[in-house]
Every structure is written in C-alpha cells, then in structure tokens.
Amino acid sequence: MSRGPLAERNARLVAQVERLIGERDRALGQLAAETSARRRFARELSDLKDEVALHIVAAEHPSSALSDARSMALSLREACEARGIDLRLELARLEGSEL
C-alpha cells in the first residue's frame, strides 16, 4: 500500500525539521564552547593586567626588589605561572626573534 502525497510531504517535512533541529543543536554547542573560551580569555587578560599593574607599582616603590629588568621579568613569569597563565608559546616566539 502506497502512502498518499500528503503523507509523503509530511514525512519530508518531519525529516527537514529534524535536520534543522540537529543543525541548531550543533550551532548552540559551538556557541557555548566559544562563549566559554571568550570568558576564559577575558579572565586571563584581566589577571594579566592586574599582574602588570602590581609589578609597575612595586617597581616604582623605593624599597622594591624589582628595580632591574631581570628581576621584573622573573617576578612576572612567576606571578603568571602562579595564576595558571601559560606564556610559554608567546615567550618562545618572542625570545626567538631579535628584540
């Protein structure tokens, strides 16, 4: 027994709706992942800005141990590592270039 034209049309529409729902769900998953990454980047940037500001203030203080560039660099590296901020890629790229 063959299905009528209305039943075939309904089946096509159901398949199309299911495909669209799948596409929407994949897009929502991608959006959630991108939003999470952006929030993580924003937190990391904020943490970095805090560390730089703290180090600038500390370096300007007369009794600071951060009076030379080497001490400042080491302190910044340690502070970033303590906050879980990984700068290895950026440092490797910059240290490989001629500054």
C-alpha positions in Angstrom: 0.0 0.0 0.0 1.5 3.3 -1.1 1.4 6.4 1.0 -0.5 9.3 -0.3 1.0 12.6 -1.3 0.1 14.3 2.0 1.8 11.6 4.0 5.0 11.8 1.8 5.0 15.6 2.2 4.6 15.3 6.0 7.5 12.7 6.1 9.7 15.1 4.1 8.8 18.0 6.4 9.5 15.9 9.5 12.9 15.0 8.1 13.6 18.6 7.3 12.6 19.7 10.8 14.8 17.0 12.4 17.7 18.1 10.2 17.2 21.8 11.2 16.9 20.8 14.9 20.2 19.0 14.6 21.9 22.0 12.9 20.6 24.3 15.6 21.8 22.0 18.4 25.3 21.8 16.8 25.3 25.6 16.5 24.3 26.0 20.1 27.0 23.7 21.2 29.6 25.6 19.2 28.3 28.9 20.6 28.6 27.6 24.2 32.2 26.5 23.6 33.1 29.8 22.0 31.4 31.7 24.9 33.3 29.7 27.4 36.6 30.3 25.6 35.9 34.1 25.4 35.1 34.2 29.2 38.4 32.3 29.9 40.3 34.7 27.7 38.7 37.7 29.4 39.6 36.4 32.9 43.2 35.7 31.8 43.5 39.2 30.3 42.2 40.7 33.5 44.6 38.7 35.6 47.5 39.7 33.3 46.5 43.4 33.6 46.4 43.0 37.4 49.8 41.5 37.5 51.4 44.1 35.2 49.8 46.9 37.3 51.0 45.3 40.6 54.5 45.0 39.2 54.6 48.6 37.9 53.6 49.8 41.3 56.1 47.5 43.1 58.9 48.5 40.7 58.3 52.2 41.5 58.5 51.7 45.2 61.9 52.8 46.6 62.4 49.6 48.6 61.5 47.3 45.7 63.5 44.3 44.7 62.1 44.7 41.2 64.5 47.6 40.4 66.1 45.8 37.4 64.6 44.3 34.3 65.8 40.8 35.0 64.1 40.8 38.5 61.0 42.2 36.9 60.9 39.5 34.2 61.4 36.7 36.6 58.8 38.0 39.0 56.2 38.5 36.2 56.9 34.9 34.9 56.4 33.5 38.4 53.3 35.6 39.1 51.7 34.5 35.8 52.5 30.8 36.4 51.0 31.1 39.9 47.8 32.3 38.3 47.8 29.5 35.8 48.6 31.7 32.9 50.8 29.9 30.4 53.0 32.2 28.4 55.4 29.6 27.0 54.3 29.9 23.4 54.4 33.7 23.5 57.7 33.8 25.2 59.3 31.2 22.8 58.1 33.2 19.8 59.4 36.5 21.2 62.6 35.1 22.6 63.3 33.6 19.1 63.0 36.9 17.5 65.6 39.7 17.6 64.4 42.3 20.0 
